[in-house]
Amino acid sequence: MKKLLMLGLLTLLLTGCRTATEVVLLQPKETYTIELEENPSTGYSWHIYMCDLRVFEIIETRYIAPDKDIPGAPGKRRYVIKGKNAGRGVFEAIYIRSWEKDQEPAKTVRYCFEIGG
């Protein structure tokens, strides 16, 4: 069972990096910022779907309100990623309405982080 789980995780990580939106090269302790447009007034928000905390950590996640005070204007969701250990890991976020359980995400982003050693 343990071998099957490890094989599944390895397949997921390798597939995730091949289909990544972006490949990011970092050294340990370096940071990378991801900013995604988010409009909570529509019910949609970004949610982390997959991330490999063995090679990086998320040191910040927050919503940034729009500059202009216009009702319904989108803001940004910020994730700051920090390299931790040498290796490769996937960060994937999905844009969903949390109460819609059987719906496909409106958007998906996937980053492959390669942390040097």
N, C-alpha and C positions, 0 to 999 in steps of 0.2 A: 504494500500500500504506500509506504514512504517513497519507494522508487518511482511509483506512478505519479505521485504528487510532485516530486522533484522534476520528472520528465515534463509534466504539464506546465510547471512554472518556467522551465527552460524554454520550452516551445513558445509560450506566451511572450517571454522577453525577447526572443529572437525575432518572432513575427512582429512584435510591437515596434522594434527598431527598424525593420524593413519597411513598415508602413507609416513611419513617423512623419508628421507635418514638418518637423525640423530636427536636425541633429545638432546638439550643443556640446562643444568640447570645453571642459572645465578642469582645473586643478583643485585638489583638496583646499577648502576654505575660500575659494573663489565663489562669487555669487552671480546669478542670472535672474533677471526680472521678466516675468510674463505678465502682460496686461491684455485683458480680454474685455470687449464691450459687453456690458450687462445692463439690463433694464428690468429691475424688480417690479416696476409698476405693471408689467405685463404678466407677472407671475413667474417669469423665467429667471433662473440664476445658475451660476456655474457650480458644479460639484465635482470633487476629485473622485474619479472612478478607479484609477489605478496609479500607484506610485511605489517605487522600490526604495524604501528608506534605508536599505543596506549601503547604497552608494551616494545618496544625497539626502538632505533634509529640507523641509519647508520651514523657513525661519519667519515668514510673514505671509499672511493671507488676509486681505481686507477689501472692502468695497470703498471706492472713491467716487463721491457724488459728482455730478456734472458741474462744470464751471458756472454755467448760467442757470438761474432759478426758473426753469421752464418746466411746467408740469409734463410728466411723461418722458422727459429727456433721459437718454441713457448715460450711465456712468461707466466705471471700469472696475473689474475685479483684478486685483494684483496678487500674484504669487511670487515670492522671492525664494529661489532655490539656492542652496549652498552645497558645494561638493564636499563629500565626507571621506569616502574610501574609493580606492581605484576599482574600476569596473564599469559596467554598463547597466543603466536602468531606465525604465519608461515612466513618464508622467503623462497621464491622460485625464482630461477633464471633459465633462458633458454638460450641455446647456439644456436644462429640463425644468418642467414644473413639477415640484416634488410630490404633488398629490396625484399626478397622472402616472399610475403605476405600469400600465401596459403600452405606453407610447415610446416610440423611438426618440432619441435625443434630437432636438432641433439642430444642434451643432455638436461637433466633437473635435477636440484638438489633442494631438499626441506629440510629445517631444521625447527624443532619445538622448539621454545624458550620458556622455562618455567622460568618466573621471580618470584623469591620468594619475600616475603614481610616481 
